[in-house]
Amino acid sequence: MKNTQRNHDHRHTHILHAPERLVYHRTVQTPGIYTGATPDKFKQHIMQAFSLIKDKEPEHQIVILKSWNEWGEGNYVEPDQEFGHGWLDAVYKAINNK
């Protein structure tokens, strides 16, 4: 018999890039200081987020990128001097499974 039970957890999955900054958000269970972020690690983080939502109903397969340009908080994916377009490339590669 095929299991047709679906994951009905309607919370949304968040991904973030936060090198060397204190991160606290009401959706984060354990605040902390995240260091050593790289585009490759960020891509792996995105892939893990995708694996968390794969069994949800299509309308609930949502991943929220937090944040696009929070430079003051150290949480951004825009091009920078250290990695160039690396953060954006990581998003592209994760979405396209490359």
C-alpha positions in Angstrom: 0.0 0.0 0.0 1.4 3.4 -1.0 1.9 5.9 1.8 -0.1 9.0 0.8 0.3 10.8 4.1 1.9 14.3 3.6 3.9 16.5 5.9 1.3 19.1 7.0 3.8 21.4 8.7 3.1 24.8 7.3 6.0 26.6 8.8 8.4 28.1 6.2 12.1 27.2 6.0 14.5 30.2 6.2 18.0 30.3 4.8 20.6 32.9 5.7 24.1 33.9 5.1 25.6 35.4 8.2 29.4 35.5 8.5 30.8 36.7 11.8 27.7 38.4 13.0 25.3 37.7 15.8 22.1 36.4 14.3 18.8 36.5 16.1 15.4 36.3 14.6 12.1 35.1 16.0 12.2 32.1 13.7 15.7 31.0 14.8 15.5 28.5 17.6 19.1 29.0 18.8 20.7 32.4 18.2 24.5 32.3 17.7 27.5 33.7 16.0 28.1 32.2 12.6 31.7 32.4 11.2 33.5 31.0 8.2 30.7 31.3 5.7 31.6 30.6 2.1 29.5 30.3 -1.0 30.0 26.6 -1.1 28.8 26.2 2.5 25.9 28.5 1.7 25.0 26.3 -1.3 25.0 23.3 1.0 22.8 25.2 3.5 20.3 25.9 0.6 20.3 22.2 -0.5 19.6 21.2 3.1 16.6 23.6 3.2 15.3 22.1 -0.1 15.5 18.6 1.5 13.4 19.8 4.4 10.6 20.9 2.1 10.6 18.2 -0.5 7.8 16.2 1.2 5.5 19.1 1.8 2.5 19.8 -0.4 3.6 22.0 -3.4 1.9 25.1 -2.1 4.0 24.8 1.1 7.4 24.1 -0.5 8.6 27.6 0.3 12.1 28.7 1.3 12.7 32.2 2.4 16.0 33.9 1.8 16.8 36.2 4.7 18.2 38.7 3.7 19.2 40.0 0.3 21.1 43.1 1.5 21.4 43.5 5.2 25.0 44.7 5.0 25.0 46.2 8.5 24.0 42.9 10.0 26.5 41.0 7.8 23.6 39.1 6.2 23.6 39.6 2.4 23.9 37.7 -0.9 24.7 40.7 -3.1 28.2 40.7 -4.7 31.0 41.6 -2.4 34.8 42.2 -2.7 35.7 38.9 -1.1 33.6 36.4 -3.1 32.3 38.5 -6.1 29.1 36.9 -7.3 29.8 33.8 -5.2 26.7 34.1 -3.0 24.4 34.6 -6.0 26.1 31.8 -7.9 25.5 29.5 -4.9 21.8 30.3 -5.0 21.7 29.6 -8.8 23.6 26.3 -8.4 21.4 25.1 -5.6 18.2 25.9 -7.5 19.5 24.3 -10.7 21.1 21.3 -8.8 24.6 22.0 -10.2 
